[in-house]
Amino acid sequence: MRSYVSARQYLAGFLCRSFSPVNSQRHFTSYTPLSNLRRSLEPWTITKEELADPKKLIASVRRGIWEGQSGASRQTSDKRGRIDKENQAKRQKLEKGEEVKAPIYATHFSQEDIENEQRRPKKKVAVLLGYSGTGYKGMQLSATEKTIEGDLFAAFVAAGAISKANAADPKKSSLVRCARTDKGVHAAGNIVSLKLIVEDEDIVQKINAHLSPQIRVWGILVASKSFSSYQMCDSRIYEYLMPSYCFLPPHPSTFLGKKIIEIAEKEGDLEAHKARQAEVANYWEEADAKYIQPVLDTLDEDIREIVKNAIYHEKPDDESFETEEQAQATEGGADAATKPELTEAELAHRRKIIDAVKAVKAAYNTAKRTYRIPPARVARLQEALDKYLGTKNFYNYTIQKLYKDPSAKRHIKSFKVDPNPIIINGTEWLSLKVHGQSFMMHQIRKMVAMATLIVRCGCDPKRIVDSYGPTKIPIPKAPGLGLLLERPIFNGYSKKAEELGKKPINFEEYATEMNEFKQREIYDRIFREEEETNAFASFSNHIDHFPQEEFLYVTSGGIPAAKPATQPSAATEDAQKGRKSQREALAEIEEESEDEGNLPNNGEEGG
């Protein structure tokens, strides 16, 4: 049997390019100021008002140090609202008899061309393919977005594998996918089944000639007439690649870092928590001394104090929350008049602070990338992953599923982390592989995120078992760039196919091509994209600094700690107006928030 190259095997021989190198509150109940919500839509900088107010300046520098790669928060948008508007506009056009724009994947021919085309027989086939999901809005066909299936269907038509009469409607060819993948998610092996014209011996080459190098068709196998790549798939294997620094604990100065200790003391769990963090107990103290202090020593004294306060000190208790009326007044004032310009002295002062923030961010990135995960911490990760095995209720690990929904129960056959990390030009990477019968939308990425949070926060792995209970908790999804569908498995169908004289459905024949493709188009892209976006560090930073209780289920307080502790007072009622819902919390944390309207396959197979 031919072997497949694993991430570890590839990484060992990979010649890489070089990698480039908030808020906390004392009270259990905390709220997000409206000013912070407004700022989250803008690139990070320092305003004249902040330069004049030490408290606001420190808060701004804190955001600059801990937020995304360039210090800018990711803009979140109300995608559900956008979908509703698009659907409403489409309905209005139909009601008025106006023409609705055709799907971008559709190819239209004249009636004369269709009638003159020679009719050729179609056969039900399994198309084996691989792709890099970078730049695509997922696997499944979309009328308006660039997707893998959209490009694939257009290539079928261009190569003559689909007749001109069926060139605008995939349903006429009975197109079915084995596994849909989310935006940016890759696949070394995936399968679609449909009816194709496959008389030409070089049909695979013709199809590939019309595809970008990111998508390759490995082969086309004639299947039984009843074959469905979705219904007849026995199970699927996914791989997830992530830097080992993802398992570092939250910085002690962050909101989550402080709450972990505070709640552990309150619950009498501090010693047990320390035992679960034994191998990283002094990491941040040593990293700050080795990487951050040398940067601080180079700064002017006034700049140094600002940066130190931003890194290590809590937000003052007397810093008041901005009311909605104040926020609107501030925004109105800014729109109504020209913002005050900075003086030469203020510009110079701001430049020094911004340069200091960049230097500190670079130092923290260096500290993370030079981290090497101890075997004991890898073992803790494996212990957490083991809690997923068997048939569990994963409704908390997807979207739009209820606790009592029977379809939320899924079976995980294995979930393993390679105990031997690989170093790629100074950054250590781990490979996780999960084998399951089927997965719901976002399920794998949420499983990875939950296990990661369990380990990095020193949480009891049994919290994963608690997550199968009736209480809804917001589990974020890990960055999509690390996820790869390795291959689907069709053992049941293949056994019957061989008995009928047909080829079994597997990828063994194409192993060499697939390995080369994975190296060039998938693994390389994952490493390059992490270098460019700093997605994993940004993901952790946003969780660590999110100033509400939504993610405190990974503390010693358990799931109840994630519920806001409120008291019936006018102050808390006013503060509640600025709070974010679970959905809004996830949208702010995650690198992207996929559209949740019109879910394909009821949210099935999204990774």
C-alpha positions in Angstrom: 0.0 0.0 0.0 1.3 3.4 -0.9 1.9 5.8 1.9 0.8 9.4 2.3 3.2 12.1 3.4 2.2 13.4 6.8 2.7 17.0 7.9 5.6 15.8 10.0 7.3 14.1 7.1 6.8 17.1 4.9 8.0 19.6 7.5 11.1 17.6 8.2 12.3 18.1 4.7 10.8 21.5 4.1 13.1 24.3 3.1 11.2 27.2 4.4 11.3 30.9 3.9 12.0 33.1 6.9 9.3 34.0 9.4 9.1 37.5 10.6 9.2 37.6 13.8 -6.7 45.9 27.5 -8.5 45.5 29.4 -8.9 43.9 32.9 -11.2 44.7 35.8 -11.3 43.8 39.4 -15.0 42.9 39.5 -16.4 39.6 38.4 -19.0 41.5 36.4 -17.6 43.5 33.5 -18.9 45.3 30.5 -17.6 46.6 27.2 -17.6 50.4 26.9 -19.3 51.7 23.8 -16.2 53.6 22.9 -14.4 50.2 22.7 -17.1 48.9 20.3 -16.7 51.9 18.1 -12.9 51.7 18.1 -13.0 48.0 17.1 -14.0 49.1 13.7 -11.0 51.4 13.2 -7.3 50.8 12.8 -5.3 51.3 16.0 -3.6 54.7 16.5 -3.3 57.3 19.2 -5.5 60.3 19.2 -4.9 63.8 20.5 -7.5 63.2 23.3 -5.6 60.0 24.4 -2.3 61.8 24.4 -3.8 64.4 26.8 -5.3 61.8 29.2 -2.9 59.3 30.8 -5.6 56.7 31.5 -6.9 56.7 27.9 -3.3 56.7 26.6 -2.4 53.6 28.6 -5.6 51.9 27.5 -4.8 52.7 23.9 -1.2 51.4 24.2 -2.5 48.2 25.7 -4.8 47.7 22.7 -1.9 48.4 20.4 0.4 45.8 22.0 -2.1 43.0 22.3 -4.4 43.3 19.2 -3.8 41.9 15.7 -0.6 42.0 13.7 -0.8 45.6 12.8 -2.5 46.6 16.0 -5.9 46.8 14.2 -8.9 45.0 15.4 -10.7 42.9 12.8 -13.9 44.5 11.6 -17.0 42.4 12.3 -20.2 42.8 10.3 -23.8 41.8 10.6 -23.7 39.1 7.9 -27.1 37.8 8.7 -28.6 41.2 8.1 -26.7 41.4 4.8 -28.1 38.0 3.7 -31.6 39.1 4.6 -31.3 42.2 2.5 -29.9 40.2 -0.4 -32.7 37.7 -0.3 -35.3 40.4 0.1 -33.9 42.2 -3.0 -34.0 39.0 -5.0 -37.6 38.3 -4.0 -38.6 41.9 -5.0 -37.0 41.4 -8.4 -38.9 38.2 -9.0 -42.2 39.8 -7.9 -41.6 42.6 -10.4 -40.7 40.2 -13.2 -37.1 41.5 -13.3 -34.3 39.3 -14.4 -32.2 37.8 -11.5 -28.5 37.7 -12.0 -27.3 34.2 -12.9 -24.9 32.4 -10.6 -21.2 33.2 -11.3 -20.4 29.6 -12.0 -23.1 29.2 -14.7 -22.0 29.1 -18.4 -24.7 30.2 -20.9 -24.9 29.0 -24.5 -27.3 30.1 -27.2 -30.3 27.9 -28.0 -28.7 27.2 -31.4 -25.4 26.0 -29.8 -27.4 23.7 -27.4 -29.4 22.2 -30.3 -26.4 21.7 -32.5 -24.3 19.9 -29.8 -23.9 16.2 -30.3 -25.6 14.2 -27.5 -23.1 12.0 -25.7 -23.8 9.4 -22.9 -23.2 10.4 -19.2 -22.1 8.1 -16.4 -22.3 8.4 -12.7 -18.7 9.0 -11.5 -16.7 9.8 -8.4 -14.3 12.8 -9.0 -11.3 12.6 -6.7 -9.8 16.1 -6.1 -7.6 18.2 -3.8 -7.5 21.9 -3.3 -6.1 24.8 -1.3 -9.0 26.8 0.2 -7.0 30.1 0.4 -8.9 32.8 -1.4 -12.1 30.7 -1.7 -15.4 31.1 0.2 -15.5 27.4 1.0 -16.2 24.3 -1.0 -20.0 24.5 -1.8 -21.5 26.3 -4.8 -22.5 29.9 -4.2 -24.4 32.1 -6.7 -22.3 35.1 -5.8 -19.0 34.0 -4.2 -15.9 32.3 -5.5 -16.0 28.6 -4.3 -14.1 25.4 -5.1 -17.2 23.8 -6.6 -18.0 26.9 -8.7 -14.6 26.7 -10.4 -14.8 22.9 -10.7 -18.2 23.0 -12.3 -17.1 25.7 -14.8 -14.1 23.5 -15.7 -16.3 20.5 -16.3 -18.3 22.5 -18.8 -15.2 24.0 -20.4 -13.7 20.5 -20.8 -16.8 19.1 -22.4 -17.6 16.8 -19.5 -21.0 18.5 -19.0 -23.2 19.3 -22.0 -24.1 22.8 -23.0 -27.7 22.1 -22.1 -26.7 21.5 -18.5 -24.0 24.1 -18.2 -26.0 26.5 -16.0 -27.5 24.1 -13.5 -25.4 21.7 -11.4 -28.6 19.9 -10.3 -29.1 18.5 -13.8 -25.8 16.7 -13.3 -26.8 15.4 -9.8 -23.8 17.1 -8.2 -23.2 15.9 -4.6 -20.1 16.5 -2.5 -18.6 14.1 0.1 -17.6 16.8 2.5 -18.0 20.6 2.4 -15.3 22.7 3.8 -15.4 26.2 5.3 -13.8 29.4 4.0 -10.1 29.0 3.7 -10.1 25.3 4.6 -8.0 22.9 2.5 -8.4 19.3 1.2 -5.7 16.9 0.0 -8.5 14.5 -0.9 -12.2 15.1 -1.3 -14.8 13.6 -3.6 -17.8 14.9 -5.6 -20.2 12.5 -7.4 -22.2 13.5 -10.5 -23.0 12.5 -14.0 -20.2 13.3 -16.4 -19.4 12.7 -20.1 -16.1 10.7 -19.7 -15.5 9.3 -23.1 -12.3 11.2 -23.7 -9.3 9.3 -22.2 -7.6 12.6 -21.4 -10.7 14.1 -19.7 -8.8 14.6 -16.4 -6.1 16.6 -18.1 -8.6 18.7 -20.0 -10.4 19.5 -16.7 -7.2 20.4 -14.9 -6.2 22.7 -17.8 -9.2 24.9 -16.9 -8.5 25.0 -13.2 -6.1 27.1 -11.1 -3.0 25.3 -9.7 -4.8 25.5 -6.3 -7.3 22.8 -7.5 -6.4 19.4 -8.9 -8.5 16.5 -10.1 -6.7 13.3 -9.3 -8.9 10.9 -11.1 -12.4 10.1 -12.2 -13.8 6.6 -11.3 -17.0 5.3 -12.9 -19.3 4.3 -10.0 -22.7 2.6 -9.6 -25.8 4.5 -10.7 -26.9 4.8 -7.1 -23.5 6.1 -5.8 -23.6 9.2 -3.6 -20.3 10.6 -2.3 -22.1 12.0 0.7 -24.4 9.1 1.7 -21.9 6.3 1.0 -18.9 7.9 2.8 -18.0 5.8 5.9 -15.8 8.3 7.7 -13.5 11.3 7.2 -10.0 12.1 8.4 -8.9 15.7 9.0 -5.6 17.2 10.0 -5.1 20.4 11.9 -1.7 22.2 12.0 -1.0 24.8 14.7 2.1 26.5 16.3 3.0 25.1 19.7 2.9 28.6 21.2 -0.9 28.4 21.1 -0.6 26.3 24.3 1.1 29.1 26.3 -1.0 30.4 29.2 -2.7 33.8 28.9 -0.4 36.6 30.0 -0.9 37.3 33.7 -1.9 40.9 33.0 -4.8 40.0 30.7 -8.4 39.8 31.7 -8.5 36.1 31.3 -5.1 35.6 33.0 -6.3 37.5 36.1 -9.7 35.8 36.2 -8.1 32.3 36.1 -6.2 33.0 39.3 -8.9 35.0 41.0 -11.5 32.2 40.4 -9.1 29.4 41.3 -8.5 31.0 44.6 -12.3 31.6 45.1 -13.1 27.9 44.3 -10.2 26.5 46.4 -8.6 25.1 43.3 -5.4 27.1 43.1 -3.0 24.3 44.0 -4.6 21.9 41.5 -4.5 24.7 38.9 -0.8 25.3 39.5 -0.2 21.6 39.1 -1.9 21.6 35.7 0.4 24.6 34.7 3.6 23.3 36.3 5.6 23.1 33.0 4.8 26.7 32.1 4.6 28.2 35.6 7.4 30.7 35.1 7.1 31.2 31.4 5.9 34.8 31.2 8.1 36.0 34.1 11.1 34.6 32.2 9.9 35.8 28.8 9.3 39.3 30.1 12.8 39.4 31.6 14.5 38.0 28.5 12.5 39.6 25.6 10.5 42.6 27.0 12.7 44.2 29.6 15.6 44.8 27.1 13.1 46.7 24.9 11.8 48.7 27.8 15.4 49.6 28.8 15.9 51.3 25.4 12.9 53.6 25.8 12.8 57.1 27.2 11.7 57.1 30.8 8.3 58.7 30.1 7.6 56.3 27.3 8.8 53.3 29.3 6.3 54.1 32.1 3.4 54.3 29.7 4.3 51.0 28.1 4.9 49.2 31.5 1.5 50.5 32.7 -0.1 49.2 29.6 1.5 45.7 29.9 1.3 45.1 33.6 -1.2 47.3 35.4 -4.9 46.9 35.7 -7.4 49.5 34.4 -8.3 52.0 37.1 -11.6 51.3 38.9 -12.7 54.9 38.5 -12.5 54.8 34.7 -16.2 55.3 33.8 -18.1 53.6 31.0 -19.2 55.7 28.1 -23.0 55.9 27.8 -24.7 55.6 24.5 -25.6 59.3 24.5 -22.0 60.2 25.2 -20.8 58.0 22.4 -23.3 59.5 19.9 -22.3 63.0 21.0 -18.6 62.2 20.5 -19.2 60.7 17.1 -21.4 63.6 16.1 -18.8 66.1 17.2 -16.2 64.3 15.2 -18.3 64.3 12.1 -19.5 67.8 12.5 -16.1 69.4 12.8 -12.5 68.8 11.8 -10.7 66.7 14.3 -8.0 68.8 16.2 -4.6 68.4 14.6 -1.6 67.3 16.6 1.2 69.8 17.2 4.7 68.9 16.1 5.6 68.0 19.7 2.5 65.8 20.0 3.3 64.1 16.7 6.9 63.3 17.8 5.6 62.0 21.2 3.0 59.8 19.4 5.7 58.4 17.0 7.9 57.4 19.9 5.0 55.6 21.6 3.9 53.8 18.4 7.5 52.7 17.7 7.7 51.4 21.3 4.5 49.5 20.8 5.8 47.9 17.6 9.0 46.9 19.4 7.2 45.3 22.3 4.8 43.4 19.9 7.8 42.1 17.9 9.5 41.0 21.2 6.4 39.1 22.2 6.2 37.5 18.8 9.8 36.4 19.1 9.2 35.0 22.6 6.2 33.0 21.4 7.9 31.6 18.3 11.0 30.5 20.2 8.8 28.5 22.7 9.3 24.7 22.7 6.4 22.7 24.1 7.4 20.1 26.8 6.3 16.5 26.4 4.2 16.9 29.5 2.1 19.7 27.9 1.6 17.6 24.7 0.4 14.8 27.0 -2.1 17.3 28.6 -3.4 18.1 25.1 -3.8 14.4 24.3 -5.7 13.9 27.5 -8.1 16.7 26.5 -8.5 15.3 22.9 -9.4 11.9 24.4 -12.5 13.4 26.0 -14.0 13.7 22.5 -13.8 10.0 21.7 -17.0 8.0 21.2 -20.6 9.2 20.5 -21.2 12.7 22.1 -23.6 15.5 21.9 -21.6 18.2 20.0 -24.4 20.8 19.8 -22.1 23.3 21.5 -19.5 22.7 18.8 -21.6 23.9 15.8 -24.2 26.5 15.0 -28.0 26.5 15.0 -28.3 23.1 16.8 -30.2 22.6 20.0 -29.3 20.3 22.9 -32.2 17.9 22.2 -31.5 17.7 18.4 -30.5 14.1 17.7 -28.4 15.1 14.7 -26.0 16.9 17.1 -24.7 13.5 18.3 -21.6 12.5 16.4 -19.0 9.6 16.7 -15.3 10.3 16.9 -13.1 7.3 16.2 -9.7 8.9 17.1 -8.2 12.2 17.9 -4.4 12.2 18.1 -1.6 14.8 18.4 1.8 13.8 17.0 4.0 13.7 20.1 7.0 14.9 18.0 6.6 18.6 17.0 8.5 20.0 14.0 10.4 23.2 13.9 10.0 25.4 10.8 12.6 28.1 10.7 12.3 28.8 14.4 8.6 28.2 14.9 7.4 24.9 16.4 4.3 23.2 14.9 2.0 20.4 16.1 -0.1 18.1 13.9 -3.5 16.9 15.2 -5.5 14.3 13.3 -9.2 13.5 13.9 -11.1 10.6 12.4 -14.9 10.7 12.6 -17.9 9.4 10.9 -19.2 12.8 10.1 -18.8 16.4 11.3 -21.0 19.4 11.6 -20.3 23.0 10.5 -17.2 24.4 12.4 -17.2 21.3 14.6 -13.5 20.4 14.2 -12.2 24.0 14.6 -14.3 24.4 17.7 -13.1 21.1 19.1 -9.5 22.2 18.5 -10.2 25.6 20.1 -11.8 24.1 23.2 -8.9 21.6 23.7 -6.4 24.4 23.3 -8.2 26.6 25.8 -8.4 23.7 28.3 -4.6 23.2 28.1 -3.4 26.8 28.0 -5.7 27.9 30.8 -4.8 25.0 33.1 -8.4 23.8 33.1 -9.5 20.3 34.1 -10.1 18.3 30.9 -13.4 17.1 32.3 -14.8 20.5 31.3 -15.0 19.1 27.8 -17.4 16.5 29.2 -19.4 19.3 30.8 -19.7 21.0 27.4 -22.0 18.1 26.2 -24.6 19.2 28.7 -27.7 21.4 28.2 -26.0 24.7 29.0 -25.2 26.7 25.9 -21.6 28.1 25.9 -19.8 30.1 23.2 -16.9 28.0 21.9 -14.9 30.0 19.3 -13.6 28.3 16.2 -9.9 28.1 15.7 -8.4 29.7 12.6 -9.4 28.0 9.4 -6.0 28.2 7.8 -4.7 25.2 9.9 -7.5 22.8 8.9 -7.0 20.2 6.1 -9.4 17.4 5.0 -6.9 14.6 4.5 -9.3 12.1 2.8 -12.7 10.5 3.1 -13.0 6.8 3.4 -15.3 4.5 1.4 -14.5 1.0 2.7 -18.1 -0.2 2.6 -18.8 0.9 -1.0 -15.3 -0.2 -2.2 -15.8 -3.7 -1.0 -19.1 -4.0 -2.9 -17.6 -2.3 -6.0 -14.8 -4.8 -6.2 -17.3 -7.6 -6.1 -19.0 -6.0 -9.1 -15.8 -5.5 -11.0 -15.5 -1.8 -10.4 -12.6 0.1 -9.0 -12.6 0.8 -5.3 -12.7 4.4 -4.2 -9.5 5.4 -2.5 -6.6 7.7 -3.1 -3.7 5.2 -3.1 -3.1 5.4 -6.9 -2.6 9.2 -6.6 -0.4 9.3 -3.5 2.7 10.7 -5.2 0.8 13.6 -6.9 -1.2 14.3 -3.7 2.0 14.5 -1.6 3.6 17.0 -4.0 0.4 19.0 -4.1 0.1 19.1 -0.3 3.7 20.3 0.1 3.3 23.1 -2.5 -0.3 24.3 -2.3 -1.4 23.5 1.3 1.4 23.2 3.9 3.4 26.0 2.3 0.3 28.2 2.2 -0.5 27.5 5.9 3.0 28.5 7.0 3.1 31.6 4.8 -0.4 32.7 5.8 0.4 32.4 9.5 3.6 34.5 8.9 1.6 37.2 7.1 -1.5 37.3 9.3 -0.3 36.1 12.8 -3.7 34.5 12.9 -3.1 32.1 15.8 -1.5 34.7 18.1 -4.3 37.2 17.3 -6.9 34.5 18.0 -5.5 33.9 21.5 -5.0 37.6 22.3 -8.6 38.4 21.5 -9.9 35.7 23.8 -7.5 36.7 26.6 -8.5 40.4 26.5 -12.3 39.9 25.9 -13.6 41.8 29.0 -16.8 39.8 29.7 -17.5 36.4 31.3 -18.4 34.5 28.1 -15.2 32.5 28.0 -14.7 32.0 31.8 -16.0 28.4 31.5 -12.3 27.4 31.2 -11.6 28.7 34.7 -12.0 26.7 38.0 -15.5 28.2 38.2 -16.7 25.9 35.4 -19.6 26.7 33.1 -21.4 28.8 35.7 -18.5 31.2 35.7 -19.4 32.1 32.1 -22.8 33.6 33.2 -22.7 37.3 34.1 -23.2 38.0 37.8 -25.5 41.0 37.9 -27.3 42.9 40.6 -30.6 44.8 40.0 -29.3 48.3 40.1 -29.5 51.3 37.7 -25.7 51.1 37.2 -25.7 47.5 36.0 -28.8 48.1 33.9 -26.9 51.0 32.1 -23.8 48.8 31.8 -25.8 46.0 30.3 -26.7 48.1 27.3 -23.0 47.9 26.2 -22.8 44.1 26.7 -22.3 41.7 23.8 -24.3 38.6 23.3 -22.6 35.1 22.9 -22.9 35.5 19.1 -21.3 39.0 19.2 -18.6 37.7 21.5 -17.7 34.9 19.0 -17.8 37.3 16.1 -15.3 39.6 17.8 -13.0 36.7 18.7 -13.0 34.7 15.5 -10.9 35.7 12.4 -14.1 35.5 10.3 -17.7 34.8 11.0 -19.3 32.7 8.2 -22.8 33.5 7.0 -25.2 31.5 9.0 -28.3 32.1 6.9 -29.2 29.4 4.4 -26.9 26.9 5.8 -25.9 24.1 3.3 -26.9 20.6 4.3 -28.3 21.8 7.6 -24.8 22.8 8.7 -23.3 19.4 7.9 -19.6 18.7 7.0 -18.2 22.2 7.6 -15.0 21.2 9.5 
